[in-house]
Amino acid sequence: MITIDDISMAVIAVIRLGAVFRFIYCMVRLQGAEEEQTQFKKRAKNTVLFYVIAECIWQIKELIFYYYSA
């Protein structure tokens, strides 16, 4: 049986993989496109920012579940 915890772990894995692949894509495109460098730098920065915020949200969720389950 699939639980909420299993689903949240799957979502975390998808977010992590997606952020890593997006960052790698931006870095590869950054080296090839001279005129679009600022655009891909901004996209890479936004990807890192998204990843940090997503990880913080999951950690806050875990803290809340730990606090209220005791």
Sequence and secondary structure as in RCSB ss.txt:
>XXXX:A:sequence
MITIDDISMAVIAVIRLGAVFRFIYCMVRLQGAEEEQTQFKKRAKNTVLFYVIAECIWQIKELIFYYYSA
>XXXX:A:secstr
   HHHHHHHHHHHHHHHHHHHHHHHHHHHHH STTHHHHHHHHHHHHHHHHHHHHHHHHHHHHHHHHH 
